[in-house]
Amino acid sequence: MVYTEYSMEQKKDARPVPRRARGLQRMASILAAAEIVFARMGYEEATTNHIAAQAGISPGSLYQFFSNKEEIAQALATRYTEELQEAHAIIFSVEAAALPLPLWLDQIFDTLVAFHLSHPAFHILLNTPISSRVTSLVRALPQQMQENFDLGIERKAPDLSEAQRKLSALMTVQIFKGTLLLIFQANEEETKRLVNELKTVVRRYLEPLLDR
């Protein structure tokens, strides 16, 4: 009898595991669908019905996970934040900063361009007033990127003045952001040329500062 009760308890505890796994998969599919819908229609025009249709589920199924469109946007913003922070931890690490400047810039810009191309809805959330929570999450990321460039430049040129270092980090991020707008409008071949040009421009800008 003890064995039977233990077995039943095991079964009861085991049941939620596949349900949780299915729930996480469903949430992931909803967020993937939301990325497509936001990028295609914009945040304001998109509806939960559009997102549910893109995900291949009923609106009722979507509401089991998200009560409204804003919650979906917040979940996307959180996901973007976590993914970019993980990427920053690698491309702006002490080890990365020890690389020669061309290789360092290759690693940084290849990683960041790949992120932005695979997440076009990021810019929709960045430029749309949704909620203070979403806005603070998404708009903090460019500032974090600038701070990381500042730190990377300091590691490469510790004698550079703080004012010049911060200005150089600001200009580097602005060059990247400007090029990114062109990349979004380019085809695959043009994108390769633009990324190569981006690396060349930033390298030629930073080299005289880092060689002082």
N, C-alpha and C positions, 0 to 999 in steps of 0.2 A: 504493500500500500504506500509506503514511503517513497518507493521508486516511482510509482505511478504519479503521485502528486508532484514529485520533482520534475518528471518529464512534462507534465502539463504546464507547469510553471515556466519551464524552459521554452516551450512552444509559445506561450503567451508573451514572453519577453522578446522572442525572436520576430514576432509578427510585425512590429512597427518598423523594423530595419528596412525591408524592401519597400514599405510604404514611404519612408523618409527618402530613400534613394529615388523612388519614382517622383516624389514631390520635388526634389532638387532638380531632377531632369526636366520636369514640367516648367519649373521656374526659369531654368536656363533657356528653354525653348521660347518662353514668353519674352525674356529679355532680348534674345537674338531677333525675334520678330519685331520687337519695339525698335531696335536699332535700325532695321530696314525701313520701317514705317516712318520713324522720325526723320531719317535721312532723305527719304523720298518726298514726304509731304510737309515736313516741318512740324514742330511741336504743337503749334496752335491748331492746325488743321487735323492732326491725327486724333483718333478717338480709340477708346478701349475696344470698340467693335472692329476697327481696322486691325488693331494688334491681334485680337483673337482670331480673326480670319486669316491673317498672315501666319499665325502659329498653328492653324488647323484645328482650333478648339472652339467651343462655344463661349460666348461672353460669361455665362454662369461659371464655367470652369476657370476662366481667368480670375473672376472675383473670389475664388477660393484662396488665391494667393496674393492678389493686389486689389485693394478697394477702389482705387482710381488711377488715373493716368499719372498724377504727381508721384504716387508711391513707386510706380514703375521707373519714372525718371530718376527718383532718388536712389533706387537700387542700381540703376545703370551708373549714376555718378559715383556711387560707392565702389562699384566694380572697376570703373576707370581709375579711380584714385588708388586702389590697391595694386592694380596692374602696373600703373606708371611708377608708383613708389618702389615696387620690386625691380622694375627696369632701371630706375635711377640708382638704386643701391648697387647695381652692377656697373653701369656705364660711367658713374661718377665715383667709383671706389678709389681707394688709395692705389690699388694695383693698376687700375685703368689709367689713372693720372700719370703713372710711371711710363706708360707707353710713349713712343715718339708721337709728336703732335698729329701727323697725318693719320696714323693708326687710331689714335684717340678719337679724332673727329669722325673717322669712318665708323667706329663702333657707336658713337653717340647718335649721329644723324641717320645711320641705317636703322638703328633700333627705333628712334622716334618717328621717322617717316613711316616705317612699317606699322607702328601702333596707330598712327593717325589714319592711314589708308584702310586699315582693317576696322576702324571704329569711326566712320564718318559722322555718326550721331553725336560724337563728342562736341563738335563745333556747333551743332544745333543747341545743345544744352548750355554751352559756353556763352552763346549770344542771345539766349532767350531768358527773360525774367520769369522764372517758374516759382521758386520759393526761396526763402533765405537759406534754407538748409542745402538745397541743390546748388544754388549760386555760390555759396561759400565753399562747397566741396570742389566744384569744377574750376572756379576762378582762382583757387589757391594753387592749382597745379602749375600754371605758367610762372608764378612767383617762386615756387619751389625749384623749378628748372633754372631760373635765374640765380637763385641762391646756390644751387649745386654747381653751376658754371663758375660762379664767384669762388667757391671753395676749390674747384679743380684748377682754376688759374692760379690761385694762391699756392697750391701744391707745386705747380710747375714753375712759378716765378715768385718765390717768397719775398723777394726784395721789392716787388712792385708795390707802389703806394695803394693804400686802401681805396682812395678815390678813383684812381685809374682802373683798379681791378673791378670795382663795382660798375664803372662806366663800360668797361670792356664786356662784362657779363651781360649788361643791359643791351648793348649793341648787338652782341652775338645772338641773343634770344630774339630781338626784333628782326634781324636778318633772316633767322629761321622762320619766324611767323610769316614774314612777307613772302618768302619762297614757298611756304606751305600753301598759301592761297593760290599760287600759280600751279602747284602740283595737283591740286584738286580739280583743276580745269584741263589737265594735260592727259594725253594718252600714255601708254606704257613706255614707249621709246622716248617721248619728251620728258617723262618723269625721270628717267635715268640721267638724261642730260642735265636737268635742273638740279638733281641731287649732287651730281659731280661738280656742277658750277657752285652750288652752295658750299661744298667742302673747300673748293679752291678759294672762294671769296673769304671765308672765315679763316682759313689757314694763312692767307696772305695778310689778313688784318691782324691776326694774333702773333705771327712769327716775330715781327720787330719788337713787340712788347715782351715776349717771353725770352728773347735773346739778349735783353739788356744786361 
